[in-house]
Amino acid sequence: MPRPIKWRKIENIPVQYAFIPVRDENIQIETNVLKFEELEAIRLKDLLGYDQAECAEKMEVSRPTFQRILLSAREKIADSLVNGKGIQVRGGKATQNICRLICSECGYRWVENYEKFETSMESEIRCPKCGSINIACEKGCRTGYGLGNCRRGGKRINL
């Protein structure tokens, strides 16, 4: 069984979610779907000019994972430009906030995306190791789960 895909941290939510080439005819245009994390990789590397290590650190993924995300994004953009296809930005495993959690009972540490807290009742979030509900943000976590403001602290991305 493959490992679950890790949430990718993004800082920017696009203003436009679709780019369609202009055509005179009323024909159906094929589209490529660019994931939120792929757009973020393009923004960091190609628009802002960060090196690969900085980009990977900002997205909280490994360098090889960042490279795969970037190559996928560039391939889709090139296909759209060369073959006259549209681009839709949606989907993926992207979050603006990643909580670093610690279990008060067993001390186990793990990360969760903010969106999980928005869709779950607090009592449903348990330690993956011991099942305890006595969890809180680790010191330095910006979302503050367990301190009363995590549910209000971030923006939700509609995936």
N, CA, C and O atoms as a DFTB+ gen file, in Angstrom:
636 C
 N C O
     1  1       0.838      -1.172       0.000
     2  2       0.000       0.000       0.000
     3  2       0.892       1.247       0.000
     4  3       1.789       1.355       0.837
     5  1       0.664       2.186      -0.918
     6  2       1.519       3.368      -0.987
     7  2       1.288       4.305       0.193
     8  3       0.231       4.304       0.824
     9  1       2.306       5.094       0.462
    10  2       2.201       6.087       1.526
    11  2       1.178       7.157       1.163
    12  3       1.052       7.496      -0.014
    13  1       0.439       7.703       2.138
    14  2      -0.504       8.776       1.816
    15  2       0.256      10.035       1.382
    16  3       1.366      10.294       1.846
    17  1      -0.358      10.805       0.491
    18  2       0.273      12.025       0.002
    19  2       0.283      13.065       1.109
    20  3      -0.737      13.310       1.753
    21  1       1.440      13.674       1.324
    22  2       1.610      14.683       2.349
    23  2       0.982      16.006       1.876
    24  3       1.054      16.337       0.693
    25  1       0.371      16.753       2.793
    26  2      -0.192      18.051       2.452
    27  2       0.917      19.011       2.082
    28  3       1.959      19.038       2.736
    29  1       0.703      19.806       1.032
    30  2       1.692      20.762       0.557
    31  2       1.251      22.160       0.970
    32  3       0.115      22.556       0.706
    33  1       2.126      22.897       1.605
    34  2       1.791      24.236       2.091
    35  2       1.899      25.236       0.950
    36  3       2.898      25.270       0.232
    37  1       0.859      26.049       0.790
    38  2       0.879      27.107      -0.217
    39  2       0.587      28.437       0.461
    40  3      -0.109      28.488       1.475
    41  1       1.123      29.508      -0.106
    42  2       0.904      30.845       0.447
    43  2      -0.092      31.639      -0.381
    44  3      -0.704      32.580       0.123
    45  1      -0.260      31.278      -1.625
    46  2      -1.029      32.092      -2.551
    47  2      -2.227      31.320      -3.102
    48  3      -2.085      30.195      -3.580
    49  1      -3.405      31.937      -3.029
    50  2      -4.589      31.372      -3.663
    51  2      -4.832      32.199      -4.920
    52  3      -4.862      33.428      -4.849
    53  1      -5.006      31.552      -6.063
    54  2      -5.131      32.319      -7.310
    55  2      -6.406      33.156      -7.358
    56  3      -7.428      32.810      -6.766
    57  1      -6.305      34.272      -8.086
    58  2      -7.447      35.146      -8.300
    59  2      -8.339      34.554      -9.387
    60  3      -9.565      34.608      -9.292
    61  1      -7.720      33.993     -10.412
    62  2      -8.435      33.367     -11.518
    63  2      -8.249      31.852     -11.436
    64  3      -7.156      31.371     -11.135
    65  1      -9.310      31.109     -11.703
    66  2      -9.241      29.655     -11.638
    67  2      -9.284      29.001     -13.007
    68  3      -9.208      27.777     -13.109
    69  1      -9.407      29.803     -14.067
    70  2      -9.453      29.224     -15.409
    71  2      -8.835      30.188     -16.414
    72  3      -9.007      31.403     -16.322
    73  1      -8.114      29.620     -17.374
    74  2      -7.521      30.369     -18.474
    75  2      -7.910      29.638     -19.748
    76  3      -7.586      28.464     -19.928
    77  1      -8.605      30.339     -20.624
    78  2      -9.135      29.720     -21.834
    79  2      -8.574      30.454     -23.046
    80  3      -8.636      31.682     -23.095
    81  1      -8.031      29.735     -24.024
    82  2      -7.550      30.401     -25.231
    83  2      -8.729      30.982     -26.028
    84  3      -9.820      30.412     -26.052
    85  1      -8.487      32.102     -26.663
    86  2      -9.524      32.754     -27.455
    87  2      -9.617      32.064     -28.813
    88  3      -8.610      31.855     -29.489
    89  1     -10.840      31.715     -29.197
    90  2     -11.089      31.077     -30.493
    91  2     -12.310      31.712     -31.126
    92  3     -13.220      32.157     -30.426
    93  1     -12.332      31.753     -32.431
    94  2     -13.471      32.315     -33.153
    95  2     -14.645      31.350     -33.198
    96  3     -15.799      31.771     -33.268
    97  1     -14.357      30.081     -33.159
    98  2     -15.405      29.067     -33.305
    99  2     -15.993      28.698     -31.948
   100  3     -15.338      28.839     -30.915
   101  1     -17.217      28.232     -31.964
   102  2     -17.858      27.745     -30.741
   103  2     -17.616      26.246     -30.604
   104  3     -18.523      25.437     -30.799
   105  1     -16.397      25.894     -30.273
   106  2     -16.062      24.477     -30.114
   107  2     -15.618      24.234     -28.673
   108  3     -15.185      25.150     -27.973
   109  1     -15.732      23.017     -28.264
   110  2     -15.299      22.615     -26.921
   111  2     -13.772      22.652     -26.858
   112  3     -13.093      22.084     -27.714
   113  1     -13.246      23.316     -25.848
   114  2     -11.797      23.428     -25.684
   115  2     -11.341      22.437     -24.621
   116  3     -11.897      22.387     -23.524
   117  1     -10.326      21.652     -24.957
   118  2      -9.740      20.743     -23.966
   119  2      -9.029      21.567     -22.902
   120  3      -8.538      22.662     -23.176
   121  1      -8.977      21.035     -21.698
   122  2      -8.290      21.748     -20.622
   123  2      -7.348      20.818     -19.873
   124  3      -7.542      19.603     -19.835
   125  1      -6.340      21.412     -19.288
   126  2      -5.453      20.733     -18.355
   127  2      -5.795      21.244     -16.963
   128  3      -6.070      22.431     -16.787
   129  1      -5.780      20.366     -15.984
   130  2      -6.050      20.762     -14.602
   131  2      -4.718      20.937     -13.883
   132  3      -3.944      19.993     -13.727
   133  1      -4.475      22.165     -13.451
   134  2      -3.273      22.507     -12.704
   135  2      -3.657      22.519     -11.229
   136  3      -4.532      23.284     -10.824
   137  1      -3.019      21.690     -10.430
   138  2      -3.333      21.611      -9.006
   139  2      -2.799      22.851      -8.290
   140  3      -1.884      23.517      -8.775
   141  1      -3.387      23.150      -7.125
   142  2      -2.954      24.319      -6.351
   143  2      -1.462      24.269      -6.043
   144  3      -0.775      25.287      -6.134
   145  1      -0.956      23.089      -5.677
   146  2       0.461      22.986      -5.345
   147  2       1.348      23.156      -6.576
   148  3       2.480      23.624      -6.457
   149  1       0.856      22.787      -7.746
   150  2       1.629      22.981      -8.980
   151  2       1.725      24.472      -9.313
   152  3       2.781      24.954      -9.722
   153  1       0.625      25.193      -9.137
   154  2       0.654      26.639      -9.364
   155  2       1.588      27.320      -8.373
   156  3       2.317      28.242      -8.737
   157  1       1.568      26.870      -7.126
   158  2       2.462      27.432      -6.107
   159  2       3.919      27.174      -6.459
   160  3       4.764      28.049      -6.268
   161  1       4.227      25.987      -6.969
   162  2       5.602      25.670      -7.379
   163  2       6.062      26.605      -8.501
   164  3       7.186      27.106      -8.466
   165  1       5.211      26.841      -9.484
   166  2       5.533      27.770     -10.586
   167  2       5.738      29.186     -10.039
   168  3       6.668      29.886     -10.439
   169  1       4.868      29.595      -9.130
   170  2       4.968      30.940      -8.556
   171  2       6.283      31.130      -7.809
   172  3       6.964      32.140      -7.987
   173  1       6.640      30.153      -6.968
   174  2       7.867      30.276      -6.174
   175  2       9.123      30.214      -7.034
   176  3      10.025      31.038      -6.884
   177  1       9.177      29.245      -7.925
   178  2      10.401      29.016      -8.705
   179  2      10.540      29.991      -9.875
   180  3      11.573      30.644     -10.023
   181  1       9.498      30.086     -10.705
   182  2       9.616      30.850     -11.943
   183  2       9.262      32.325     -11.797
   184  3       9.859      33.169     -12.465
   185  1       8.309      32.644     -10.944
   186  2       7.910      34.042     -10.789
   187  2       8.758      34.769      -9.750
   188  3       9.247      35.870     -10.002
   189  1       8.931      34.153      -8.586
   190  2       9.692      34.803      -7.516
   191  2      11.187      34.494      -7.563
   192  3      11.984      35.209      -6.956
   193  1      11.574      33.436      -8.278
   194  2      12.993      33.133      -8.485
   195  2      13.721      32.479      -7.325
   196  3      14.946      32.566      -7.247
   197  1      13.002      31.829      -6.424
   198  2      13.673      31.104      -5.340
   199  2      14.380      29.887      -5.905
   200  3      13.988      29.359      -6.946
   201  1      15.446      29.433      -5.203
   202  2      16.071      28.184      -5.657
   203  2      15.236      27.014      -5.153
   204  3      14.346      27.181      -4.318
   205  1      15.534      25.839      -5.669
   206  2      14.708      24.663      -5.414
   207  2      14.618      24.326      -3.922
   208  3      13.551      23.948      -3.439
   209  1      15.713      24.457      -3.201
   210  2      15.716      24.142      -1.765
   211  2      14.798      25.091      -0.999
   212  3      14.062      24.659      -0.112
   213  1      14.836      26.382      -1.336
   214  2      13.967      27.354      -0.675
   215  2      12.491      27.071      -0.975
   216  3      11.638      27.161      -0.092
   217  1      12.208      26.731      -2.222
   218  2      10.823      26.416      -2.616
   219  2      10.305      25.206      -1.850
   220  3       9.192      25.218      -1.324
   221  1      11.122      24.168      -1.795
   222  2      10.724      22.954      -1.084
   223  2      10.482      23.248       0.393
   224  3       9.535      22.729       0.984
   225  1      11.323      24.066       0.981
   226  2      11.169      24.427       2.386
   227  2       9.875      25.216       2.606
   228  3       9.154      24.964       3.572
   229  1       9.583      26.152       1.730
   230  2       8.362      26.951       1.856
   231  2       7.102      26.095       1.720
   232  3       6.102      26.344       2.393
   233  1       7.155      25.085       0.844
   234  2       5.998      24.212       0.648
   235  2       5.976      23.045       1.630
   236  3       5.020      22.270       1.658
   237  1       7.025      22.923       2.431
   238  2       7.182      21.867       3.427
   239  2       7.116      20.470       2.818
   240  3       6.424      19.580       3.312
   241  1       7.868      20.313       1.720
   242  2       8.030      19.015       1.058
   243  2       9.521      18.803       0.804
   244  3      10.319      19.727       0.961
   245  1       9.893      17.591       0.414
   246  2      11.287      17.319       0.097
   247  2      11.645      17.946      -1.250
   248  3      10.762      18.301      -2.031
   249  1      12.940      18.081      -1.516
   250  2      13.370      18.645      -2.803
   251  2      12.939      17.773      -3.981
   252  3      12.459      18.311      -4.979
   253  1      13.091      16.438      -3.905
   254  2      12.616      15.617      -5.033
   255  2      11.111      15.753      -5.263
   256  3      10.665      15.772      -6.410
   257  1      10.323      15.849      -4.188
   258  2       8.883      16.029      -4.341
   259  2       8.591      17.370      -4.995
   260  3       7.742      17.459      -5.882
   261  1       9.291      18.413      -4.561
   262  2       9.089      19.723      -5.186
   263  2       9.419      19.657      -6.677
   264  3       8.694      20.219      -7.497
   265  1      10.502      18.979      -7.028
   266  2      10.894      18.862      -8.439
   267  2       9.819      18.154      -9.255
   268  3       9.527      18.566     -10.377
   269  1       9.227      17.097      -8.706
   270  2       8.151      16.387      -9.416
   271  2       6.927      17.281      -9.612
   272  3       6.311      17.276     -10.678
   273  1       6.581      18.043      -8.584
   274  2       5.443      18.961      -8.679
   275  2       5.710      20.012      -9.755
   276  3       4.841      20.301     -10.578
   277  1       6.906      20.579      -9.746
   278  2       7.280      21.616     -10.715
   279  2       7.278      21.078     -12.139
   280  3       6.757      21.734     -13.041
   281  1       7.847      19.903     -12.360
   282  2       7.882      19.319     -13.705
   283  2       6.479      19.035     -14.227
   284  3       6.200      19.256     -15.406
   285  1       5.598      18.550     -13.364
   286  2       4.222      18.284     -13.755
   287  2       3.522      19.578     -14.170
   288  3       2.811      19.614     -15.174
   289  1       3.729      20.634     -13.389
   290  2       3.109      21.933     -13.698
   291  2       3.620      22.477     -15.024
   292  3       2.832      22.936     -15.850
   293  1       4.929      22.429     -15.235
   294  2       5.511      22.952     -16.475
   295  2       5.025      22.163     -17.689
   296  3       4.781      22.742     -18.747
   297  1       4.885      20.854     -17.541
   298  2       4.391      20.022     -18.641
   299  2       2.963      20.407     -19.025
   300  3       2.644      20.518     -20.209
   301  1       2.111      20.609     -18.030
   302  2       0.722      20.991     -18.296
   303  2       0.628      22.375     -18.940
   304  3      -0.161      22.582     -19.862
   305  1       1.425      23.313     -18.457
   306  2       1.415      24.665     -19.014
   307  2       1.934      24.659     -20.451
   308  3       1.361      25.318     -21.320
   309  1       3.009      23.923     -20.704
   310  2       3.548      23.831     -22.062
   311  2       2.537      23.193     -23.008
   312  3       2.353      23.672     -24.127
   313  1       1.886      22.126     -22.578
   314  2       0.871      21.465     -23.398
   315  2      -0.266      22.431     -23.724
   316  3      -0.757      22.460     -24.853
   317  1      -0.679      23.212     -22.746
   318  2      -1.759      24.174     -22.969
   319  2      -1.351      25.253     -23.967
   320  3      -2.126      25.596     -24.860
   321  1      -0.152      25.785     -23.824
   322  2       0.299      26.852     -24.726
   323  2       0.523      26.345     -26.151
   324  3       0.105      26.987     -27.114
   325  1       1.172      25.211     -26.278
   326  2       1.505      24.677     -27.604
   327  2       0.277      24.130     -28.318
   328  3       0.137      24.310     -29.528
   329  1      -0.607      23.470     -27.596
   330  2      -1.753      22.806     -28.216
   331  2      -3.073      23.556     -28.064
   332  3      -4.130      23.014     -28.387
   333  1      -3.028      24.791     -27.578
   334  2      -4.230      25.602     -27.479
   335  2      -5.271      25.093     -26.500
   336  3      -6.470      25.236     -26.739
   337  1      -4.826      24.499     -25.397
   338  2      -5.751      23.988     -24.383
   339  2      -5.917      25.017     -23.268
   340  3      -5.047      25.859     -23.044
   341  1      -7.049      24.933     -22.578
   342  2      -7.282      25.791     -21.429
   343  2      -6.602      25.226     -20.195
   344  3      -6.119      24.094     -20.199
   345  1      -6.570      26.028     -19.138
   346  2      -6.013      25.598     -17.857
   347  2      -7.044      25.894     -16.776
   348  3      -7.551      27.011     -16.674
   349  1      -7.347      24.882     -15.973
   350  2      -8.196      25.060     -14.791
   351  2      -7.329      24.815     -13.566
   352  3      -6.564      23.852     -13.519
   353  1      -7.451      25.693     -12.573
   354  2      -6.691      25.534     -11.341
   355  2      -7.641      25.004     -10.278
   356  3      -8.568      25.696      -9.856
   357  1      -7.399      23.767      -9.848
   358  2      -8.235      23.157      -8.808
   359  2      -7.598      21.852      -8.349
   360  3      -6.774      21.263      -9.047
   361  1      -7.993      21.423      -7.180
   362  2      -7.597      20.113      -6.672
   363  2      -6.216      20.051      -6.072
   364  3      -5.509      21.053      -5.964
   365  1      -5.856      18.860      -5.689
   366  2      -4.551      18.610      -5.109
   367  2      -4.614      18.439      -3.608
   368  3      -5.694      18.354      -3.024
   369  1      -3.444      18.390      -2.985
   370  2      -3.327      18.242      -1.532
   371  2      -2.632      19.493      -0.987
   372  3      -1.508      19.429      -0.490
   373  1      -3.328      20.635      -1.089
   374  2      -2.748      21.907      -0.678
   375  2      -3.472      22.470       0.522
   376  3      -4.683      22.308       0.666
   377  1      -2.719      23.132       1.381
   378  2      -3.275      23.793       2.550
   379  2      -2.476      25.058       2.812
   380  3      -1.301      25.149       2.457
   381  1      -3.118      26.025       3.429
   382  2      -2.386      27.230       3.821
   383  2      -1.852      27.115       5.234
   384  3      -0.956      27.870       5.611
   385  1      -2.363      26.215       6.004
   386  2      -1.915      26.067       7.388
   387  2      -1.688      24.603       7.699
   388  3      -2.515      23.747       7.388
   389  1      -0.573      24.338       8.307
   390  2      -0.239      22.988       8.735
   391  2       0.010      23.045      10.240
   392  3       0.891      23.767      10.706
   393  1      -0.771      22.282      10.986
   394  2      -0.631      22.249      12.444
   395  2       0.366      21.166      12.845
   396  3       0.294      20.032      12.371
   397  1       1.280      21.528      13.711
   398  2       2.196      20.565      14.300
   399  2       1.617      20.205      15.667
   400  3       1.598      21.026      16.584
   401  1       1.144      18.961      15.787
   402  2       0.423      18.537      16.984
   403  2       1.273      17.650      17.877
   404  3       2.211      16.994      17.424
   405  1       0.921      17.647      19.158
   406  2       1.560      16.771      20.128
   407  2       0.473      16.196      21.032
   408  3      -0.452      16.897      21.443
   409  1       0.606      14.918      21.328
   410  2      -0.339      14.247      22.223
   411  2       0.132      14.456      23.662
   412  3       1.288      14.196      23.994
   413  1      -0.776      14.925      24.502
   414  2      -0.449      15.156      25.911
   415  2      -0.252      13.844      26.675
   416  3       0.421      13.816      27.705
   417  1      -0.841      12.761      26.167
   418  2      -0.768      11.472      26.864
   419  2       0.525      10.713      26.565
   420  3       1.226      10.287      27.482
   421  1       0.838      10.547      25.270
   422  2       2.001       9.715      24.915
   423  2       3.176      10.510      24.337
   424  3       4.254       9.952      24.134
   425  1       2.977      11.808      24.069
   426  2       4.064      12.639      23.548
   427  2       4.300      12.516      22.048
   428  3       5.236      13.117      21.520
   429  1       3.464      11.743      21.353
   430  2       3.618      11.556      19.903
   431  2       3.399      12.882      19.180
   432  3       2.488      13.638      19.515
   433  1       4.255      13.160      18.170
   434  2       4.159      14.393      17.387
   435  2       3.807      14.050      15.944
   436  3       4.317      13.073      15.396
   437  1       2.932      14.853      15.320
   438  2       2.571      14.662      13.925
   439  2       2.040      15.975      13.365
   440  3       1.835      16.936      14.106
   441  1       1.820      16.010      12.058
   442  2       1.270      17.212      11.426
   443  2      -0.083      16.897      10.800
   444  3      -0.305      15.795      10.298
   445  1      -0.967      17.859      10.834
   446  2      -2.275      17.770      10.190
   447  2      -2.514      19.071       9.446
   448  3      -1.963      20.114       9.798
   449  1      -3.339      18.996       8.417
   450  2      -3.695      20.210       7.708
   451  2      -4.863      20.896       8.402
   452  3      -5.691      20.240       9.034
   453  1      -4.925      22.197       8.282
   454  2      -5.968      22.988       8.921
   455  2      -7.360      22.558       8.470
   456  3      -8.293      22.557       9.273
   457  1      -7.514      22.195       7.204
   458  2      -8.814      21.818       6.680
   459  2      -9.418      20.624       7.414
   460  3     -10.640      20.510       7.504
   461  1      -8.585      19.740       7.934
   462  2      -9.112      18.594       8.684
   463  2      -9.861      19.068       9.928
   464  3     -10.874      18.483      10.310
   465  1      -9.362      20.121      10.550
   466  2     -10.014      20.645      11.746
   467  2     -11.340      21.310      11.399
   468  3     -12.279      21.268      12.193
   469  1     -11.426      21.922      10.226
   470  2     -12.666      22.580       9.822
   471  2     -13.765      21.564       9.520
   472  3     -14.946      21.849       9.722
   473  1     -13.385      20.378       9.036
   474  2     -14.387      19.388       8.643
   475  2     -14.666      18.366       9.739
   476  3     -15.585      17.559       9.598
   477  1     -13.901      18.380      10.821
   478  2     -14.089      17.409      11.903
   479  2     -14.563      18.115      13.165
   480  3     -14.300      19.298      13.379
   481  1     -15.250      17.374      13.970
   482  2     -15.550      17.853      15.310
   483  2     -14.267      17.677      16.113
   484  3     -13.517      16.729      15.880
   485  1     -14.007      18.577      17.053
   486  2     -12.767      18.490      17.826
   487  2     -12.610      17.138      18.505
   488  3     -11.490      16.645      18.637
   489  1     -13.711      16.528      18.939
   490  2     -13.628      15.247      19.630
   491  2     -13.229      14.111      18.684
   492  3     -12.799      13.054      19.144
   493  1     -13.368      14.315      17.368
   494  2     -13.010      13.280      16.407
   495  2     -11.508      13.254      16.110
   496  3     -11.004      12.270      15.569
   497  1     -10.797      14.316      16.453
   498  2      -9.368      14.378      16.172
   499  2      -8.634      13.710      17.326
   500  3      -8.679      14.157      18.472
   501  1      -7.958      12.623      16.974
   502  2      -7.298      11.807      17.989
   503  2      -5.846      11.568      17.618
   504  3      -5.452      11.695      16.459
   505  1      -5.069      11.223      18.616
   506  2      -3.673      10.863      18.405
   507  2      -3.614       9.579      17.576
   508  3      -4.261       8.594      17.934
   509  1      -2.857       9.566      16.481
   510  2      -2.786       8.358      15.658
   511  2      -2.086       7.184      16.351
   512  3      -2.245       6.034      15.940
   513  1      -1.319       7.471      17.395
   514  2      -0.589       6.408      18.081
   515  2      -1.405       5.778      19.212
   516  3      -1.522       4.554      19.279
   517  1      -1.978       6.614      20.113
   518  2      -2.676       6.055      21.277
   519  2      -4.186       6.304      21.273
   520  3      -4.903       5.735      22.095
   521  1      -4.677       7.147      20.359
   522  2      -6.104       7.406      20.267
   523  2      -6.630       8.453      21.227
   524  3      -7.839       8.668      21.300
   525  1      -5.749       9.107      21.965
   526  2      -6.173      10.107      22.939
   527  2      -6.746      11.348      22.241
   528  3      -6.352      11.688      21.125
   529  1      -7.688      12.016      22.927
   530  2      -8.210      13.285      22.407
   531  2      -7.507      14.473      23.063
   532  3      -7.821      15.624      22.760
   533  1      -6.559      14.200      23.959
   534  2      -5.805      15.254      24.636
   535  2      -4.621      15.666      23.767
   536  3      -3.481      15.270      24.007
   537  1      -4.924      16.473      22.751
   538  2      -3.880      16.929      21.829
   539  2      -3.880      18.447      21.786
   540  3      -4.887      19.088      22.086
   541  1      -2.745      19.014      21.413
   542  2      -2.621      20.467      21.304
   543  2      -1.541      20.783      20.283
   544  3      -0.762      19.915      19.888
   545  1      -1.511      22.041      19.863
   546  2      -0.457      22.472      18.953
   547  2       0.876      22.445      19.678
   548  3       0.974      22.780      20.858
   549  1       1.888      22.042      18.947
   550  2       3.237      22.100      19.463
   551  2       3.640      23.570      19.531
   552  3       3.117      24.382      18.767
   553  1       4.527      23.920      20.397
   554  2       4.985      25.302      20.523
   555  2       5.496      25.794      19.167
   556  3       6.277      25.109      18.507
   557  1       5.063      26.955      18.768
   558  2       5.495      27.520      17.489
   559  2       4.507      27.308      16.355
   560  3       4.685      27.876      15.277
   561  1       3.465      26.502      16.570
   562  2       2.450      26.297      15.532
   563  2       1.622      27.568      15.419
   564  3       1.139      28.093      16.422
   565  1       1.461      28.055      14.206
   566  2       0.770      29.328      14.007
   567  2      -0.747      29.224      14.066
   568  3      -1.422      30.244      14.198
   569  1      -1.296      28.033      13.972
   570  2      -2.749      27.947      13.944
   571  2      -3.355      27.833      15.333
   572  3      -4.530      28.156      15.507
   573  1      -2.610      27.395      16.314
   574  2      -3.070      27.429      17.690
   575  2      -4.140      26.440      18.071
   576  3      -4.963      26.757      18.930
   577  1      -4.182      25.244      17.478
   578  2      -5.183      24.256      17.854
   579  2      -4.991      23.904      19.322
   580  3      -3.866      23.694      19.777
   581  1      -6.076      23.842      20.048
   582  2      -5.998      23.571      21.476
   583  2      -5.877      24.851      22.290
   584  3      -6.044      24.829      23.509
   585  1      -5.589      25.959      21.630
   586  2      -5.503      27.240      22.311
   587  2      -6.725      28.101      21.999
   588  3      -6.810      29.246      22.441
   589  1      -7.675      27.544      21.231
   590  2      -8.940      28.209      21.020
   591  2      -9.088      29.008      19.743
   592  3     -10.181      29.511      19.483
   593  1      -8.047      29.157      18.927
   594  2      -8.215      29.984      17.736
   595  2      -7.886      29.280      16.424
   596  3      -7.868      29.933      15.381
   597  1      -7.629      27.985      16.435
   598  2      -7.259      27.284      15.203
   599  2      -8.383      27.309      14.171
   600  3      -8.123      27.448      12.976
   601  1      -9.609      27.177      14.617
   602  2     -10.735      27.141      13.679
   603  2     -10.919      28.473      12.969
   604  3     -11.516      28.504      11.892
   605  1     -10.436      29.563      13.525
   606  2     -10.599      30.865      12.900
   607  2      -9.307      31.370      12.263
   608  3      -9.312      32.414      11.611
   609  1      -8.213      30.653      12.440
   610  2      -6.915      31.196      12.085
   611  2      -6.479      31.078      10.655
   612  3      -5.463      31.677      10.305
   613  1      -7.158      30.359       9.801
   614  2      -6.672      30.183       8.450
   615  2      -7.759      30.270       7.420
   616  3      -8.944      30.331       7.750
   617  1      -7.352      30.276       6.158
   618  2      -8.302      30.318       5.055
   619  2      -8.473      28.928       4.495
   620  3      -7.503      28.183       4.357
   621  1      -9.689      28.578       4.175
   622  2      -9.966      27.277       3.587
   623  2      -9.820      27.355       2.073
   624  3     -10.224      28.335       1.449
   625  1      -9.250      26.335       1.505
   626  2      -9.113      26.241       0.068
   627  2     -10.148      25.256      -0.421
   628  3     -10.178      24.118       0.049
   629  1     -10.983      25.650      -1.336
   630  2     -11.984      24.745      -1.875
   631  2     -11.337      23.837      -2.911
   632  3     -11.037      24.268      -4.025
   633  1     -11.126      22.588      -2.543
   634  2     -10.439      21.645      -3.430
   635  2     -11.412      20.852      -4.230
   636  3     -11.009      20.008      -5.031
